[in-house]
């Protein structure tokens, strides 16, 4: 599992990356095979586009106290990799339960979750050609209480 924090200017680009909606298909990750992006899935979204989701975030932030600092964290992304030993027929259940865990732990629950997206299009191989990357889930949320 990996956790990353994002400031205001970084939120829209990370939402575009996670929704694979960059117009030029430049995602900052050379291991993305865009011919496999149709296999990705959105488990939850606060909008139909990164811009709509970002608008939801801004609206939510107006309802809560926010420190007046330039370096304030506006979004957090949790990346959870599929374990090697997860049977294919359990993959969807694994992602759903990971999502449910985070939804239930966040103080505002699903209201502060911006996007939950499963990526199946990032392929990294070792020198022998064996895949060493894993499908994974991105849960991006606003750290509101």
JOQUIKA-V662712 format. One record per residue. N is the residue number from 0. SS is DSSP state (alpha for helix, beta for strand, coil for the rest). PSI is psi in radians with two decimals (none if undefined). Layout:
# JOQUIKA-V662712
[[N | SS | PSI] [N | SS | PSI]]
This chain:
# JOQUIKA-V662712
[[0 | coil | 2.49] [1 | beta | 2.43] [2 | beta | 2.25] [3 | beta | 2.53] [4 | beta | 2.56] [5 | beta | 2.42] [6 | coil | 3.05] [7 | alpha | -0.84] [8 | alpha | -0.29] [9 | alpha | -0.22] [10 | alpha | -0.91] [11 | alpha | -0.78] [12 | alpha | -0.67] [13 | alpha | -0.59] [14 | alpha | -0.72] [15 | alpha | -0.72] [16 | alpha | -0.85] [17 | alpha | -0.49] [18 | alpha | -0.07] [19 | coil | 0.85] [20 | coil | 0.38] [21 | coil | 2.28] [22 | coil | -0.55] [23 | coil | 0.13] [24 | coil | 0.49] [25 | coil | 1.94] [26 | coil | 0.06] [27 | coil | 0.25] [28 | coil | 1.89] [29 | coil | -0.26] [30 | coil | -0.02] [31 | beta | 2.18] [32 | coil | 1.74] [33 | alpha | -0.30] [34 | alpha | -0.24] [35 | alpha | -0.05] [36 | alpha | -0.40] [37 | alpha | -0.28] [38 | alpha | -0.27] [39 | coil | 2.76] [40 | beta | 2.61] [41 | beta | 2.06] [42 | beta | -0.59] [43 | beta | 2.50] [44 | beta | 2.48] [45 | coil | 0.26] [46 | coil | 3.05] [47 | coil | -0.12] [48 | coil | 2.81] [49 | alpha | -0.62] [50 | alpha | -0.73] [51 | alpha | -0.72] [52 | alpha | -0.73] [53 | alpha | -0.63] [54 | alpha | -0.72] [55 | alpha | -0.76] [56 | alpha | -0.82] [57 | alpha | -0.69] [58 | alpha | -0.75] [59 | alpha | -0.73] [60 | alpha | -0.49] [61 | alpha | -0.36] [62 | coil | -0.19] [63 | coil | 2.75] [64 | coil | 2.42] [65 | coil | 2.26] [66 | coil | 2.54] [67 | coil | 1.23] [68 | coil | 2.60] [69 | coil | -0.50] [70 | coil | 0.43] [71 | coil | 2.45] [72 | coil | 2.17] [73 | coil | -0.38] [74 | beta | 2.67] [75 | beta | 2.43] [76 | beta | 2.22] [77 | beta | 2.24] [78 | beta | 2.16] [79 | beta | 2.07] [80 | beta | 2.54] [81 | coil | 2.25] [82 | coil | 2.64] [83 | coil | -0.63] [84 | coil | 0.21] [85 | coil | 2.09] [86 | coil | 2.53] [87 | alpha | -0.63] [88 | alpha | -0.12] [89 | alpha | -0.07] [90 | alpha | -0.84] [91 | alpha | -0.70] [92 | alpha | -0.71] [93 | alpha | -0.87] [94 | alpha | -0.74] [95 | alpha | -0.74] [96 | alpha | -0.62] [97 | alpha | -0.77] [98 | alpha | -0.84] [99 | alpha | -0.69] [100 | alpha | -0.89] [101 | alpha | -0.73] [102 | alpha | -0.76] [103 | alpha | -0.39] [104 | alpha | -0.44] [105 | coil | 2.39] [106 | coil | -0.60] [107 | coil | 0.13] [108 | alpha | -2.47] [109 | alpha | -0.36] [110 | alpha | -0.55] [111 | alpha | -0.07] [112 | beta | 2.22] [113 | beta | -0.77] [114 | beta | 2.45] [115 | beta | 2.00] [116 | beta | 2.36] [117 | beta | 2.22] [118 | beta | 2.18] [119 | coil | 0.24] [120 | coil | 0.18] [121 | beta | 1.97] [122 | coil | 2.05] [123 | coil | 2.30] [124 | beta | 2.71] [125 | coil | 3.05] [126 | coil | -0.44] [127 | coil | -0.08] [128 | coil | 0.09] [129 | coil | 2.40] [130 | beta | 2.24] [131 | coil | -0.07] [132 | coil | 2.88] [133 | coil | 2.60] [134 | coil | 2.65] [135 | beta | 2.84] [136 | beta | 2.28] [137 | beta | 2.16] [138 | beta | 2.02] [139 | beta | 2.23] [140 | beta | 2.78] [141 | coil | 2.28] [142 | coil | 0.99] [143 | coil | 2.56] [144 | coil | none]]
